[in-house]
């Protein structure tokens, strides 16, 4: 039996040209992004508080209370950034004068000092920005209002989904008959439990 090699037609994919290196982001760009991410995280946390307060604790929306919570969350994030800066400063001091290859991701050497100093500076500056935002009442109220809008949207979507599901179930032909049977069985169970709980 003869074996035939099929020749594959080569497809010309062109020549790879590496994209130009982008310049590193400026400190202001990094801080703007960090502020944006932190604000989104705070808004999400406050949205969840509003939902839990409304559904579990029957609380109405109290904007001053949630604006204060926004300030507290921002303060907590600022504290985390300060703690990060302190840890990075310790890493940077420990790395000074060390040479050789790193053994793991956090095994810093003297060549990492500049990068670590930039991270430390970023963390300290972001902490300052977040504290400034925490002290800005107008900003805190704006975040609380956006969190409230997101919370109501989520609650409304959940109610609509439950109503749609209930309507679908009620449209099923055997639903009413099965429901009557289930209620009859439940009634029997309740009577039996009542008899069992009576003292003789």
N, C-alpha and C positions, 0 to 999 in steps of 0.2 A: 504494500500500500504506500503510495507516495504521499509525502507530506508537503503541502504547499504553504508557503509563508505569504500571508496577505500583507501587502505593503499598505501601511497607513499613510493617509495623506496628511502631511504636516500642516498645521494651522499656524499662520503667522500671527503671533500675539504682540508683535512689536518689540521694542526695546524698553526695558524698565528705566524710567528716569525718576530718581528719588525726588520727592517734593523738597522745596527749599525749607531750611530750618526756620521755624518761627522764633521771633525773639521772646525771651522769657517775659511772663506777665509782670507788669509793674506792681509795686506794692499797693498803690491805690486800686488797681483792678482786682487784686487778690482780696483786699479789704471789702470792696463793694460786693464781691461774690460771697465772701464769708458772712457779711451782713444780710444778704438776700437769703442765704441758706438758713441762717439762725432765725430770721424773722419767719420764714416758712415753717420751721420746726415749732416755734412758739405758737403760731396761729393754729397749727394742727393740734397741739397740746390743749389749747384753750377751747377749740372746737369740741374736742372729746370731753372736756370738763362740762361744757354747756349741755351736750347730749346726755351725759350721765346725770347731771343735776336735774335736767328736765324729766327724764324717764324714770330714774331711780328715786330721786329725792323730791320730785314734784316742785322744783325751784323754777321761778320765773327768771327771765333774763334781767340781771342787775348790772348795767354797764359799768358803774364805778367799781363793783367787786371784781369783774373780769378784767377791767383795765389795770387794777392793782395786781391781779394774777399775771398779767402780761409783764408788768414791771418785775415781779418776782422771778418769772421764768428767764427774762433777759439777764437779771442779776446772777441767777444760778449759772447760766451759760458763760457769763463773764468770769465767774469764779473758776469754772472749768478751764477756760482759756488761760487764766493766770497760773493755775496748777500745771497746765501743759508747758507754759513758759518756764516755770521753775524746774520742771523735769528736764526740759531741753537744755537749760543752762547747766544743769549738773552733768548731762551727757557731754556737752561741749567742753566743759572743764576737764572731764575725765578723758576726753579724746586728745587733748593737747599733748603733743610730743609722742604720741603713739604712732608707730609705723607698721608696715606689713599689710597683709591682706585681712580683710574682715572675715570672721568665722560664721557670722550670722547677720541678719538684717539690722539688728540694733548694736552691732559691734563697731562703734565709730572709731575712726582714726583721725590723725592730725589733718589729713586732707579734707575731712568733712566739716571742719570748724566753720568755714564761711557759710556753708549751707545751713548748718545748725544755728548760727547767729541770725540768719535771715528768718528761719522758722520761729526762733524765740522772739524776734522783733515783731513778726506778724501776729503771734499770739498775744503779745502785750498790747499792741495797737488795736487788735480786734476786741480785746477785753475792754479797753477804754471806750471804743465806739459803742459797744453793747451797753455799757453803763450810762453813756450819754443818752442812748435811746430809752433806757429804763427810766431816766429822769424826765423824759419828754412826755407830759401827760397827753398832749394831742396825738402823738404817735401811738401811745398805748391804747387810747380810746379808738383810734382807727383800726388797729389790729383786732381789738375786741369786737368791733362792729363787723369786720370781715369774717371773723370766726363765727359770729352769730349767724350771718347769712349762709355760710357753708354748713353750719349745724342744721339749720332749718331745711336747707336743700336736701341734706342727707336723710333727715327724718321724713320729709315729704316723699322722697324716692322710696323709702322703706315702706311707708303706708300704702303708696300706690302699688308697689309690688305685692304686698299682702292682700290688698283688695282684688287685684287681678287674679291672684291665685285662688282666693275664696270664690270669686265669680266663676272661675273655670270649674272648680269642684262642684259648685251648686248646679251647674249646667249638666252634669253627668246624670243619665237617666236613673241609675240605681241609687243615687246619693240619698234621696229622700227616704226610700224604703230601708236602706242600710242604716240611716240615721235613726229612724224609729226603732229598729231592732236594737241598735246600740243603746239608746235611751232606756228601752225596756229592760235590757240586761243590767244597765247601771242602776235602775230603780230596784231591781231584785237584789243586787249586791248591797245597796244601802239598807234595805229592809233587813237582810241577813246580818249585816254588821250591827244594826241597832239592836236586834234580838240577842246577838252574842255579847253585846256590851252591858245588857241589863243584868243587875244582880238577881240571883235566883231566890 
